[in-house]
Amino acid sequence: MSQLGTVGFFMKKVMLVVFNGDEMCFIHVLLSALDMSEKSFDVGIIIGGASTKLISKLEKEAHFLHALWEKVKTKGLVTGACRACANKMGTLKAAEWIGLPIIGDMSGHSSLAAFMDDGFNIITF
């Protein structure tokens, strides 16, 4: 198999992990997840770090990212929110209330190794 073929094969499973709480960064996560999903990638989003503070904001219909957020949630592309980070940012209850899976299998944080063991490539934002 060529190197290009190997890269293409391995890139079919991608976990987008967003730590950055900037909305203009988060838009790239949402758009990338939708793009990859439409191209038959097995893709998910983990919301961690400062990005967990966006959870409550994205739920508001007036927020400019709300429609994209709803589309990503409807397609089941949000793998989960980091328990420790959401707790620290004060958004754990909001994440639970809207039904986001809560991940805390590594001392309260999301274990990336578990996803890598499952064949996912990790891209961080």
C-alpha positions as CSV (number, residue, x, y, z in Angstrom):
1,M,0.0,0.0,0.0
2,S,1.4,3.4,-0.9
3,Q,2.0,6.0,1.8
4,L,-0.9,8.1,0.5
5,G,-3.1,5.0,0.7
6,T,-2.1,4.4,4.3
7,V,-2.8,8.0,5.2
8,G,-6.2,7.9,3.5
9,F,-7.1,4.7,5.3
10,F,-6.1,5.9,8.8
11,M,-7.7,9.3,8.4
12,K,-11.2,7.7,8.1
13,K,-11.6,7.8,11.9
14,V,-11.0,11.3,13.4
15,M,-11.7,12.7,16.8
16,L,-11.8,16.5,16.8
17,V,-10.8,17.7,20.3
18,V,-11.5,21.3,21.0
19,F,-9.9,23.1,24.0
20,N,-9.9,26.6,22.6
21,G,-12.9,28.7,23.9
22,D,-12.8,31.1,20.9
23,E,-16.0,31.0,18.8
24,M,-14.1,31.5,15.6
25,C,-12.0,28.4,16.4
26,F,-15.1,26.4,17.3
27,I,-16.8,27.2,14.0
28,H,-13.9,25.3,12.3
29,V,-14.6,22.3,14.5
30,L,-18.3,22.3,13.7
31,L,-17.7,22.7,9.9
32,S,-14.9,20.1,9.8
33,A,-17.1,17.6,11.6
34,L,-20.0,18.1,9.2
35,D,-17.6,18.0,6.2
36,M,-16.0,14.8,7.3
37,S,-19.3,13.2,8.2
38,E,-20.7,14.0,4.7
39,K,-17.5,12.3,3.3
40,S,-18.2,9.1,5.3
41,F,-15.6,9.7,7.9
42,D,-16.2,8.3,11.4
43,V,-15.9,11.6,13.2
44,G,-16.6,12.9,16.6
45,I,-16.1,16.0,18.7
46,I,-14.8,16.2,22.3
47,I,-15.5,19.5,24.0
48,G,-12.8,20.2,26.6
49,G,-10.8,23.0,28.2
50,A,-12.1,26.5,27.8
51,S,-14.4,25.4,24.9
52,T,-16.8,23.9,27.5
53,K,-17.8,27.5,28.4
54,L,-19.4,27.8,25.0
55,I,-21.9,25.0,25.7
56,S,-24.6,27.3,27.2
57,K,-24.0,30.0,24.6
58,L,-24.4,27.6,21.6
59,E,-27.8,26.5,22.9
60,K,-29.3,30.0,22.5
61,E,-31.1,30.4,19.2
62,A,-29.8,34.0,18.8
63,H,-26.1,32.8,18.8
64,F,-24.5,32.9,15.4
65,L,-23.3,29.2,15.7
66,H,-26.6,27.8,17.0
67,A,-27.8,26.4,13.7
68,L,-24.4,24.6,13.1
69,W,-24.4,23.4,16.7
70,E,-27.9,21.9,16.3
71,K,-26.9,20.2,13.0
72,V,-23.8,18.7,14.6
73,K,-25.8,17.5,17.6
74,T,-28.7,16.1,15.5
75,K,-26.2,14.1,13.4
76,G,-24.7,12.6,16.7
77,L,-21.2,14.0,16.1
78,V,-20.6,15.3,19.6
79,T,-18.9,12.4,21.4
80,G,-18.9,14.2,24.7
81,A,-17.8,17.0,27.0
82,C,-14.9,16.6,29.4
83,R,-16.3,16.2,32.9
84,A,-13.5,18.0,34.8
85,C,-13.3,20.9,32.3
86,A,-17.0,21.5,32.2
87,N,-17.1,21.4,36.0
88,K,-14.3,23.9,36.2
89,M,-16.0,26.2,33.7
90,G,-19.3,25.9,35.4
91,T,-21.1,24.3,32.5
92,L,-21.4,20.7,33.6
93,K,-25.0,21.0,34.6
94,A,-25.8,22.6,31.2
95,A,-24.0,19.9,29.3
96,E,-25.9,17.2,31.3
97,W,-29.2,19.1,30.8
98,I,-28.9,19.2,27.0
99,G,-27.9,15.5,27.0
100,L,-24.3,15.7,26.0
101,P,-22.4,12.6,26.9
102,I,-20.0,13.4,29.8
103,I,-16.5,11.9,29.5
104,G,-14.2,11.6,32.5
105,D,-12.4,8.3,32.2
106,M,-8.9,9.8,32.9
107,S,-9.0,11.4,36.4
108,G,-12.1,13.3,35.3
109,H,-10.8,14.3,31.9
110,S,-11.3,12.6,28.5
111,S,-8.8,9.9,27.7
112,L,-7.5,10.4,24.2
113,A,-5.6,7.1,24.4
114,A,-8.9,5.2,24.5
115,F,-9.9,6.8,21.2
116,M,-6.5,6.1,19.7
117,D,-6.8,2.5,20.7
118,D,-10.0,2.4,18.8
119,G,-8.2,3.6,15.7
120,F,-9.1,7.3,15.8
121,N,-6.6,10.0,14.8
122,I,-6.7,13.0,17.1
123,I,-6.9,16.6,15.9
124,T,-6.8,19.3,18.5
125,F,-8.1,22.8,18.3
